[in-house]
Amino acid sequence: MGELVRKREMWIMLKICLCLSFKCISAASIIKSGTCQLQGRFKLNGMYKDGDVILGGLFEVHFFTVFPELSFRAKPEPPYCEKFDMESFQQAQTMVFAIEEINKNPNLLPNITLGYHIYDNCVMLGMAFRAAISLVSGTEDSFSNLNCTGPPPVIGIVGDPGSTPSIAISSVLGLFRVPIVSHYATCSCLSDRKKYPSFFRTIPSDAFQVWAMVQILRHFGWTWVGLLYSDDDYGIYASVSFQQEMQLFGSCVAFSEILPHDNNPKDIQRIMRVIQASTARVVVVFSTSSYLIPLMDEVVLQNLTGRQWIASEAWATSPVFHSPHFLPFLGGTLGIAIRRGEIQRLKDFLLRLCPSNDPRNNMLRIFWENMFSCSFETGGKETDGEQMKKVCTGQEDLNTTDTPYSDVSGLRAAYNVYKAVYSLAHALHDLMQCEEGRGPFNGNNCANMINLKPWQLVHYLQKVNFTTGFGDHVSFDKNGDALAIYDVLNWQPSSDGSIRVKTVGVVNEGAGTGKVLTLDEDVLYWNFQMKKPPHSVCSESCPPGTRQAMRKGHPVCCFDCMPCRDGEISNTTDAIECTMCPDEFWSNPDKDQCVPKEVEFLSYEDPLGISLITASLLGTCFCALVMVIFAHHRNTPIVRANNSELSFLLLLSLKLCFLCVLLFIGQPQLWTCQLRHAVFGISFVLCVSSILVKTMVVIAVFKSSRPEGKGAMKWFGAAQQRCTVLVLTALQVVICAVWLSTASPTPHKNNQYIRSKIVYECAIGSVAGFSMLLGYIGLLAAVSFMLAFLARNLPDNFNEAKFITFSMLIFCAVWIAFVPAYVSSPGKYAVAVEIFAILASSFGLLVAIFAPKCYIILLHPERNTKKAIMGRETQKR
């Protein structure tokens, strides 16, 4: 887009240079005669009044320029203008009114009469440039003062309203420092003081207009909009600024189309297809009315509704679109407009206007003919299509008309014209007030009205500072821009079915407050079925708990909403990224806030915990029951056999094994973490060592029953048995003591097993200590299993070894399976696996060793005799 703008500027400058070169060559051919002769005149529509000092004016009084066909056989006819614009003519008359008001003011420019020379540019660069050249060339046919003394033909120009003509004219006239004060050219490029040193304006720059329009879009959440702009510098520069501003705020342009300057129907229909196919319901238009009329006619023709139009200041107040047939399509339009002002006595002045026979004032005759649909031609009545035109008398009454020309209720562009004229007048007044010897120029000189230079007026224009009768402050910054202030407009239906423009807000660039947008939403009119603002987004906003995932190859406004991952949240709408929760926090189900992680441990209230406690207590009760049975039958052979003291010690250790399970349940604390493994290890060593000693006793008894081993029991009596159990258990106590004193188990909050929870567990502290504890138990169990296995073939009636073998087989199988199950179990289930191993091995030992004896004691007491026990052995002998 920037390259296109540069090419356009180069092309404009090329045409200007060629034109000036031709004029210079023509002038050089006659300069030897001592007189400058005007080579010709452009056919222009204008208004003129003589004065001591002349102000120039350029206005868009017609919408279109028609160029005749070129035959290349004869001099081409000059172009002519069509479709009269009443509002622009009102602006031109406002300049006339301001000049006459100044002439009547004794306090402003006393003894100086201002004149004016106003031309119509017909919204065409070529016509505007011809008009500007005509202004600075003057109206005299010849000029003999080759010393160039005296005031210039015009000391300043009000206009041009278009940005493209202003760029072209300022590029040339700026070389001579001719002051130009535009009332409607808004291109931000004109703020470049190096390129346009003598350009000023009483309308804010597009840079501020674009910002204001983007703020309106953001206010209503419209992030997906279409963009239309005119094929001129105003539209091109504004569109570039608009797209940059949209990107800055994360909004997107759904489509961008240029309104053709030649009103090509094919281009218009193509643009219509783009608008209809787009999902954007908001369309922003930077254009003048002349570019936009063909498109809006097509909108009506194709019955295109359901669009929210956003109007730039160039057409936001244009009465061309206020007719009833536009209401269904343009009603509810929001626009940015120049600040409305009031000019006292302007309406009376406008209604006193009369046509003139002076050819230099032919614009008045054209206005009169268009206002009253008549003609000043005297050769008879003319036809206009099928309607007959009456002859204009010049006596028609303007008071009977009701057109935008006489409507002064919303003076915007005209008010800027008024301020532009007064800016030049105040600058000229300050110039005249200069005291010799205290002037701003070289040698403290002042400007001379007899030999006034345009650049001298530019100096004073830069420092203009006054207040209008309406109360608005007028001054220019270093770039020649006025203080930015806009009204926000809303197009609403009026009682007669047409469109009326209502001010609903203001955008003000205050000196101390910055840029401020204020809207009164209660009075807004929306041209939609729900009477609410439309929804215009490429993708719906991502709610909290999700993030935006950009679609490849699409604008940033087009995205998918992806839910945040577990442990991440987003608590804002349209979050770009999800935020990771702190270590001890986790995302809630909606993923919009971090909540403390659930602390997990095997509790007494947990169903699994209740089940394990129940099993533990049952095992304890079974042990107690067996102890009661054995105590009651302590004198019977089945109890006394193989050292009843070891049986009671084994039952006690099994009871401890069952009860140590309770230390594994509940919230881990330092003392429970230290005791659980120590009690578990010592209890199981006591249990397994008792079984080992019982196995050794069985073997010793059978050896002593044979002749060759009669002295075996002498070396392994009751004292030796107790001592063996104590020594083996003491070794485990030493292991536990060393472990607890060097690297004691402690409570630990583990975030690694389950990221969504904090597993409250006991860290073992030392892997070596825990391994030694389990390894020692495993060693004793293996030795017991081997001894019992070797003694399995002893006589059944007297032999307890096969039950010990079976119990040790269960014990070893349980703890071998425990290791992989424990490692692979997460969180509290690891504790549950360890408890299950304790319970399973304890129940295995209890059932395998004591169930057969209880069976005989309770159900077959006849077999609980010494004879029955020794019977089988006797028979074998």
Rosetta blueprint (number, residue, H / E / L):
1 M L
2 G H
3 E H
4 L H
5 V H
6 R H
7 K H
8 R H
9 E H
10 M H
11 W H
12 I H
13 M H
14 L H
15 K H
16 I H
17 C H
18 L H
19 C H
20 L H
21 S H
22 F H
23 K H
24 C H
25 I H
26 S H
27 A H
28 A H
29 S L
30 I L
31 I H
32 K H
33 S H
34 G L
35 T L
36 C E
37 Q E
38 L L
39 Q L
40 G L
41 R L
42 F L
43 K L
44 L L
45 N L
46 G E
47 M E
48 Y E
49 K E
50 D L
51 G L
52 D L
53 V E
54 I E
55 L E
56 G E
57 G E
58 L E
59 F E
60 E L
61 V L
62 H E
63 F E
64 F E
65 T E
66 V E
67 F L
68 P L
69 E L
70 L L
71 S L
72 F L
73 R L
74 A L
75 K L
76 P L
77 E L
78 P L
79 P L
80 Y E
81 C E
82 E E
83 K E
84 F E
85 D L
86 M H
87 E H
88 S H
89 F H
90 Q H
91 Q H
92 A H
93 Q H
94 T H
95 M H
96 V H
97 F H
98 A H
99 I H
100 E H
101 E H
102 I H
103 N H
104 K L
105 N L
106 P L
107 N L
108 L L
109 L L
110 P L
111 N L
112 I L
113 T L
114 L E
115 G E
116 Y E
117 H E
118 I E
119 Y E
120 D E
121 N L
122 C L
123 V L
124 M L
125 L H
126 G H
127 M H
128 A H
129 F H
130 R H
131 A H
132 A H
133 I H
134 S H
135 L H
136 V H
137 S H
138 G L
139 T L
140 E L
141 D L
142 S E
143 F E
144 S L
145 N L
146 L L
147 N L
148 C L
149 T L
150 G L
151 P L
152 P L
153 P L
154 V L
155 I L
156 G E
157 I E
158 V E
159 G L
160 D L
161 P L
162 G L
163 S H
164 T H
165 P H
166 S H
167 I H
168 A H
169 I H
170 S H
171 S H
172 V H
173 L H
174 G H
175 L H
176 F H
177 R L
178 V L
179 P L
180 I E
181 V E
182 S E
183 H L
184 Y L
185 A L
186 T L
187 C L
188 S H
189 C H
190 L H
191 S H
192 D L
193 R L
194 K L
195 K L
196 Y L
197 P L
198 S L
199 F E
200 F E
201 R E
202 T L
203 I L
204 P L
205 S L
206 D H
207 A H
208 F H
209 Q H
210 V H
211 W H
212 A H
213 M H
214 V H
215 Q H
216 I H
217 L H
218 R H
219 H H
220 F L
221 G L
222 W L
223 T L
224 W E
225 V E
226 G E
227 L E
228 L E
229 Y E
230 S E
231 D L
232 D L
233 D H
234 Y H
235 G H
236 I H
237 Y H
238 A H
239 S H
240 V H
241 S H
242 F H
243 Q H
244 Q H
245 E H
246 M H
247 Q H
248 L H
249 F L
250 G L
251 S L
252 C E
253 V E
254 A E
255 F E
256 S E
257 E E
258 I E
259 L E
260 P L
261 H L
262 D L
263 N L
264 N L
265 P H
266 K H
267 D H
268 I H
269 Q H
270 R H
271 I H
272 M H
273 R H
274 V H
275 I H
276 Q H
277 A H
278 S L
279 T L
280 A L
281 R L
282 V E
283 V E
284 V E
285 V E
286 F E
287 S L
288 T L
289 S H
290 S H
291 Y H
292 L H
293 I H
294 P H
295 L H
296 M H
297 D H
298 E H
299 V H
300 V H
301 L H
302 Q L
303 N L
304 L L
305 T L
306 G L
307 R L
308 Q E
309 W E
310 I E
311 A E
312 S L
313 E L
314 A L
315 W L
316 A L
317 T L
318 S L
319 P H
320 V H
321 F H
322 H L
323 S L
324 P H
325 H H
326 F H
327 L H
328 P H
329 F H
330 L H
331 G L
332 G L
333 T L
334 L E
335 G E
336 I E
337 A E
338 I E
339 R L
340 R L
341 G E
342 E L
343 I L
344 Q L
345 R L
346 L H
347 K H
348 D H
349 F H
350 L H
351 L H
352 R L
353 L L
354 C L
355 P L
356 S L
357 N L
358 D L
359 P H
360 R H
361 N H
362 N H
363 M H
364 L H
365 R H
366 I H
367 F H
368 W H
369 E H
370 N H
371 M H
372 F H
373 S L
374 C E
375 S E
376 F L
377 E L
378 T L
379 G L
380 G L
381 K L
382 E E
383 T E
384 D E
385 G L
386 E L
387 Q E
388 M E
389 K E
390 K E
391 V E
392 C L
393 T L
394 G L
395 Q L
396 E L
397 D L
398 L H
399 N H
400 T H
401 T L
402 D L
403 T L
404 P L
405 Y L
406 S L
407 D L
408 V L
409 S L
410 G L
411 L E
412 R L
413 A H
414 A H
415 Y H
416 N H
417 V H
418 Y H
419 K H
420 A H
421 V H
422 Y H
423 S H
424 L H
425 A H
426 H H
427 A H
428 L H
429 H H
430 D H
431 L H
432 M H
433 Q L
434 C L
435 E L
436 E L
437 G L
438 R L
439 G L
440 P L
441 F E
442 N H
443 G H
444 N H
445 N E
446 C L
447 A L
448 N L
449 M H
450 I H
451 N H
452 L L
453 K L
454 P H
455 W H
456 Q H
457 L H
458 V H
459 H H
460 Y H
461 L H
462 Q H
463 K L
464 V L
465 N E
466 F E
467 T E
468 T L
469 G L
470 F L
471 G L
472 D L
473 H E
474 V E
475 S E
476 F E
477 D L
478 K L
479 N L
480 G L
481 D L
482 A E
483 L L
484 A L
485 I E
486 Y E
487 D E
488 V E
489 L E
490 N E
491 W E
492 Q E
493 P E
494 S L
495 S L
496 D L
497 G L
498 S L
499 I E
500 R E
501 V E
502 K E
503 T E
504 V E
505 G E
506 V E
507 V E
508 N E
509 E E
510 G E
511 A L
512 G L
513 T L
514 G E
515 K E
516 V E
517 L E
518 T E
519 L E
520 D L
521 E H
522 D H
523 V H
524 L L
525 Y L
526 W L
527 N L
528 F L
529 Q L
530 M L
531 K L
532 K L
533 P L
534 P L
535 H L
536 S L
537 V L
538 C L
539 S L
540 E L
541 S L
542 C L
543 P L
544 P L
545 G L
546 T E
547 R E
548 Q E
549 A E
550 M E
551 R L
552 K L
553 G L
554 H L
555 P L
556 V L
557 C L
558 C L
559 F E
560 D E
561 C E
562 M E
563 P E
564 C L
565 R L
566 D L
567 G L
568 E E
569 I E
570 S L
571 N L
572 T L
573 T L
574 D L
575 A L
576 I L
577 E L
578 C L
579 T E
580 M E
581 C L
582 P L
583 D L
584 E L
585 F E
586 W E
587 S E
588 N L
589 P L
590 D L
591 K L
592 D L
593 Q L
594 C E
595 V E
596 P E
597 K L
598 E E
599 V E
600 E E
601 F L
602 L L
603 S L
604 Y L
605 E L
606 D L
607 P H
608 L H
609 G H
610 I H
611 S H
612 L H
613 I H
614 T H
615 A H
616 S H
617 L H
618 L H
619 G H
620 T H
621 C H
622 F H
623 C H
624 A H
625 L H
626 V H
627 M H
628 V H
629 I H
630 F H
631 A H
632 H H
633 H L
634 R L
635 N L
636 T L
637 P H
638 I H
639 V H
640 R H
641 A L
642 N L
643 N L
644 S H
645 E H
646 L H
647 S H
648 F H
649 L H
650 L H
651 L H
652 L H
653 S H
654 L H
655 K H
656 L H
657 C H
658 F H
659 L H
660 C H
661 V H
662 L H
663 L H
664 F H
665 I L
666 G L
667 Q L
668 P L
669 Q L
670 L H
671 W H
672 T H
673 C H
674 Q H
675 L H
676 R H
677 H H
678 A H
679 V H
680 F H
681 G H
682 I H
683 S H
684 F H
685 V H
686 L H
687 C H
688 V H
689 S H
690 S H
691 I H
692 L H
693 V H
694 K H
695 T H
696 M H
697 V H
698 V H
699 I H
700 A H
701 V H
702 F H
703 K H
704 S H
705 S L
706 R L
707 P H
708 E H
709 G H
710 K L
711 G L
712 A L
713 M H
714 K H
715 W H
716 F L
717 G L
718 A H
719 A H
720 Q H
721 Q H
722 R H
723 C H
724 T H
725 V H
726 L H
727 V H
728 L H
729 T H
730 A H
731 L H
732 Q H
733 V H
734 V H
735 I H
736 C H
737 A H
738 V H
739 W H
740 L H
741 S H
742 T H
743 A L
744 S L
745 P L
746 T E
747 P E
748 H E
749 K E
750 N E
751 N L
752 Q L
753 Y L
754 I L
755 R L
756 S L
757 K E
758 I E
759 V E
760 Y E
761 E E
762 C E
763 A E
764 I L
765 G L
766 S L
767 V H
768 A H
769 G H
770 F H
771 S H
772 M H
773 L H
774 L H
775 G H
776 Y H
777 I H
778 G H
779 L H
780 L H
781 A H
782 A H
783 V H
784 S H
785 F H
786 M H
787 L H
788 A H
789 F H
790 L H
791 A L
792 R L
793 N L
794 L L
795 P L
796 D L
797 N L
798 F L
799 N L
800 E L
801 A H
802 K H
803 F H
804 I H
805 T H
806 F H
807 S H
808 M H
809 L H
810 I H
811 F H
812 C H
813 A H
814 V H
815 W H
816 I H
817 A H
818 F H
819 V H
820 P H
821 A H
822 Y H
823 V H
824 S H
825 S L
826 P L
827 G L
828 K H
829 Y H
830 A H
831 V H
832 A H
833 V H
834 E H
835 I H
836 F H
837 A H
838 I H
839 L H
840 A H
841 S H
842 S H
843 F H
844 G H
845 L H
846 L H
847 V H
848 A H
849 I H
850 F H
851 A H
852 P H
853 K H
854 C H
855 Y H
856 I H
857 I H
858 L H
859 L H
860 H L
861 P H
862 E H
863 R H
864 N L
865 T L
866 K H
867 K H
868 A H
869 I H
870 M H
871 G H
872 R H
873 E H
874 T H
875 Q H
876 K H
877 R L
